[in-house]
Amino acid sequence: MPELADQGFIARLDQVYRTGEPYTDRDVRVRLGSGPQAREAFFDFTYEPRRAADGSMAGIRVIGVETTQTKHAQRLMTEHRALRAQP
């Protein structure tokens, strides 16, 4: 997914690889696709460093869970509450 390169993922992978510390991002806005077919989505990401038997960094496991529907539902509830609060 080349469109992810400009959205901060490479920097986050570099950080986890460099520090060896796991990292979690919540409700990350992601642009999927390009041009007129692009869409906005939201994800929770967990970056987990993976170590070789000798303790050196072997890679990073990334787990992403899409939260787009939850995020949209939260927005609708917020808008609904704001409309009900108006006199």
Helices and strands as residue ranges (DSSP letters): G 2-7, H 9-19, E 23-32, G 35-37, E 39-51, E 57-66, H 68-85
